[in-house]
Amino acid sequence: MCDLPLSTPQASTADDFEARLVQALNHGGLLLLTSIGHRTGLLDALAGQPPLTSQALAERLGLQERYVREWLGGMVAAEVIETDPDTGRYWLPDERAALLTSQGEVNLAVYAQFMPLLGSVEDEVVRCFQEGGGVPYSRYPRFQEVMASDSGQTVLPALFEHILPLAPGLIERLESGIRVLDCACGRGRALLAMAERFPASRFVGYDLSEEAIAWGREQAERAGLTNLRFEARDLSDFDASAEPEAFELVTTFDGIHDQAQPRRLLAGIHRSLTADGLYLVQDIHASSHHHLDREHPLGAMLYAVSLSHCMTVSLAQGGEGLGTMWGRERALAYLEEAGFHDIEVHQLEHDIQNDYFVCRP
């Protein structure tokens, strides 16, 4: 009878951790490949199509075959794309295409773009660890584009049926005509949708990004929306510069946690609301305590986003550096500090990433 080596809990844990890291390396490669496939149109071109050779796929999109072939190899290794070695053809199964292309309800390939986008500023983030400060907003030329795609899946499809109805009677008020402000509006896709749906209401969007505001203005002009205007504006002093009682509704969609001065913005929002006004907030679902984020389904990713964008962009402006994962507890404290005392917190079934706060003065 031979003696078998006894495995200790420590050894087992070390082996499990090594396996997790190896898996993470593969998953990191998959995210980069997925982002490239999304941006080049390769994933959409494969969706719902019969098996294709790399040459046929490259010709269909006007891409270089050698690059397409290498990308296909990586996606086969990642068990996303299937191949027939005898014919040299490749295909994307329908059930996977539904999660990686516009054919499904949610295109997860959109979120894969965050990893290479944030990785592009890694050197600068490392410098900030050593020297302090932050990475300026100008170093993220595609961030507004990616965030607009993100909100196009979490906010826009649910806006009229699920988000606005969180406040009873709000739809009716919008139909009758009220004044609405969206702070940190980005490209303003939510505003564009609301302005079209509620022509009797007047809409304003503020954002720091000149590029995002220009995009919103162009879209509003194309759509002939005369009840919507956009303004490039630094909201760091909004507590003092906000016009009192100017709006019946103020919204922010993932717009507070990367502000330079979130407390001042929230105080300004409270100041800008009428007595019967409403503040509707969408922001990241998390805890303000690290140990409670262990079970968060996107915790590690969202901390990476915070470190490489939201927190550091705020610090670059001399701001608070609140960060993506500021958490529900801190959000409630900040809202109460700003003057909101009637606060409801909601989560929507379709959106594991965000909390929704309905706040009244």
WOFENLIN-V868026 format. One record per residue. N is the residue number from 1. PHI is phi in degrees with one decimal (999 if undefined). OMEGA is omega in whole degrees, -180 to 180 (NA if undefined). Layout:
# WOFENLIN-V868026
N:PHI:OMEGA
N:PHI:OMEGA
This chain:
# WOFENLIN-V868026
1:999:-175
2:-88.5:177
3:-87.9:177
4:-96.3:178
5:-64.8:179
6:-84.2:177
7:-89.3:178
8:-91.1:176
9:-56.6:-179
10:-64.9:-180
11:-64.6:179
12:-61.2:179
13:-63.8:179
14:-63.6:179
15:-64.2:179
16:-62.8:-179
17:-67.4:177
18:-61.7:179
19:-62.3:178
20:-62.8:-179
21:-67.2:178
22:-62.5:178
23:-62.8:179
24:-62.9:177
25:-61.1:178
26:-65.7:-180
27:-67.1:175
28:-62.9:176
29:-62.2:179
30:-62.5:180
31:-63.0:178
32:-64.1:178
33:-61.8:-180
34:-66.6:178
35:-60.0:179
36:-62.5:179
37:-63.4:177
38:-68.9:-174
39:-70.7:180
40:-84.9:-178
41:86.7:-177
42:-64.4:-179
43:-64.2:179
44:-64.3:-179
45:-69.0:180
46:-86.3:-174
47:-63.9:177
48:70.7:-177
49:-106.7:172
50:-69.1:-180
51:-53.8:-177
52:-127.0:170
53:-78.5:178
54:-62.2:180
55:-66.4:-179
56:-64.6:179
57:-66.5:179
58:-63.6:-180
59:-65.7:-180
60:-61.0:-176
61:-104.9:-177
62:70.7:-178
63:-107.8:179
64:-81.3:-173
65:-59.7:-176
66:-62.2:178
67:-69.4:179
68:-61.3:-179
69:-63.6:-180
70:-68.5:177
71:-61.7:178
72:-59.8:178
73:-59.5:179
74:-65.1:-179
75:-73.2:172
76:-69.9:179
77:-60.5:180
78:-83.4:179
79:61.8:175
80:-103.6:179
81:-103.9:178
82:-102.4:-179
83:-143.2:173
84:-109.9:-176
85:-63.3:-179
86:-74.1:-178
87:-103.5:-178
88:68.2:-179
89:-109.9:-175
90:-131.5:176
91:-151.2:180
92:-109.4:-179
93:-56.4:-174
94:-58.1:-176
95:-68.4:176
96:-83.7:178
97:-60.4:-179
98:-65.4:-180
99:-102.3:-173
100:-122.1:-178
101:-141.7:179
102:-73.6:179
103:-72.1:-178
104:-99.4:180
105:-72.4:180
106:-131.7:179
107:-98.1:-177
108:-70.8:177
109:-62.6:177
110:-56.9:-175
111:-76.4:177
112:-62.1:-179
113:-64.5:-178
114:-62.4:-174
115:-65.0:177
116:-65.6:179
117:-62.8:-179
118:-74.8:177
119:-63.5:-178
120:-68.1:180
121:-110.5:-176
122:-57.9:-180
123:-58.0:-178
124:-72.0:177
125:-65.8:177
126:-60.5:177
127:-60.0:-180
128:-65.8:174
129:-57.6:-175
130:-86.7:-171
131:-116.1:-175
132:87.0:-179
133:78.8:-178
134:-154.5:178
135:-97.7:-175
136:-68.6:-178
137:-56.4:-177
138:-64.4:-179
139:-83.3:-179
140:-122.8:-173
141:-64.4:-177
142:-103.3:-172
143:-63.1:180
144:-62.5:179
145:-63.1:-179
146:-68.2:179
147:-64.1:177
148:-65.0:176
149:-66.7:178
150:-61.4:-178
151:-65.0:177
152:-63.8:180
153:-106.3:-177
154:-98.4:-175
155:-94.5:-170
156:-59.4:-178
157:-65.6:-176
158:-105.0:-169
159:-58.3:-172
160:-86.7:-177
161:-92.5:-173
162:-126.3:-173
163:-79.2:-180
164:-61.3:178
165:-67.6:174
166:-59.8:176
167:-105.5:-178
168:-55.0:178
169:87.3:-176
170:-66.8:179
171:-57.5:-180
172:-63.7:178
173:-65.1:179
174:-64.8:179
175:-67.4:180
176:-75.0:178
177:119.9:175
178:-135.1:178
179:-99.4:-172
180:-128.7:176
181:-122.6:171
182:-115.3:180
183:-90.3:-175
184:54.1:-169
185:-78.0:-176
186:61.3:179
187:-77.9:173
188:75.7:-178
189:-67.0:177
190:-65.4:178
191:-63.3:179
192:-59.5:180
193:-66.0:-179
194:-69.4:-179
195:-63.0:178
196:-72.3:-176
197:-74.6:-175
198:-123.8:-175
199:-65.0:-180
200:-79.3:-180
201:-93.6:179
202:-114.3:-172
203:-125.3:178
204:-134.2:176
205:-125.5:176
206:-113.5:173
207:-155.9:-180
208:-70.9:-173
209:-80.7:176
210:-62.4:-179
211:-63.7:-180
212:-64.8:180
213:-63.9:179
214:-62.7:178
215:-62.7:180
216:-61.7:179
217:-61.1:-179
218:-62.4:-180
219:-66.9:179
220:-64.7:179
221:-65.2:179
222:-61.0:-178
223:-83.4:180
224:68.7:-177
225:-89.4:-179
226:-83.2:180
227:-98.7:-177
228:-137.7:173
229:-136.2:180
230:-119.7:-180
231:-141.5:173
232:-74.7:-172
233:-152.7:172
234:-82.1:-174
235:-96.9:-177
236:-65.7:-180
237:-114.3:-173
238:-64.8:177
239:-61.5:-180
240:-100.5:-172
241:-93.4:-179
242:-65.2:176
243:-73.4:-177
244:-64.4:174
245:50.4:-177
246:-94.7:-174
247:-138.3:173
248:-89.4:179
249:-141.5:171
250:-123.6:178
251:-127.2:165
252:-138.5:179
253:-115.5:-175
254:50.1:-172
255:-115.5:-174
256:-92.3:-166
257:-69.2:178
258:-105.5:177
259:-73.5:176
260:-64.8:-177
261:-128.5:-175
262:-62.4:179
263:-63.6:180
264:-66.6:178
265:-62.8:-180
266:-63.3:177
267:-63.7:178
268:-67.3:177
269:-62.4:177
270:-60.5:180
271:-63.8:-174
272:-81.5:-177
273:-86.2:171
274:-72.1:-177
275:-60.1:179
276:-101.0:-176
277:-77.7:-175
278:-142.5:175
279:-114.8:-179
280:-110.8:-173
281:-118.3:164
282:-111.3:175
283:-151.0:-169
284:-60.9:174
285:-77.6:179
286:-165.7:172
287:-102.9:175
288:-85.0:-179
289:-122.3:-174
290:-54.2:-175
291:-66.6:179
292:-85.3:178
293:-92.6:-179
294:-61.9:-178
295:-92.5:-179
296:-67.0:-176
297:-64.6:179
298:-125.1:-172
299:-56.7:-176
300:-62.4:180
301:-63.5:-176
302:-70.1:173
303:-65.4:177
304:-64.4:177
305:-62.1:180
306:-62.8:-177
307:-61.9:-173
308:-98.5:175
309:-146.0:-166
310:-59.6:-179
311:-66.8:-173
312:-72.3:176
313:-63.6:177
314:-63.3:-180
315:-64.8:178
316:-64.0:178
317:-93.0:-176
318:73.3:-174
319:-92.1:-174
320:-74.3:-177
321:68.0:-175
322:-60.7:175
323:91.7:-177
324:-56.5:-172
325:-96.3:-180
326:-64.3:169
327:90.5:-176
328:-62.5:-177
329:-61.9:180
330:-70.0:178
331:-59.9:179
332:-63.1:179
333:-63.9:-180
334:-66.4:179
335:-64.1:178
336:-66.2:178
337:-61.6:-180
338:-74.5:178
339:116.6:179
340:-88.3:-178
341:-122.9:175
342:-106.3:-172
343:-127.4:174
344:-113.6:179
345:-116.3:-178
346:-129.8:166
347:-125.3:179
348:-106.9:-174
349:-59.5:-175
350:-79.4:-167
351:-129.3:180
352:-78.2:-171
353:-91.8:-168
354:-129.2:166
355:-103.2:177
356:-125.0:-179
357:-109.5:173
358:-108.3:-170
359:-123.2:177
360:-123.2:-179
361:-59.6:NA
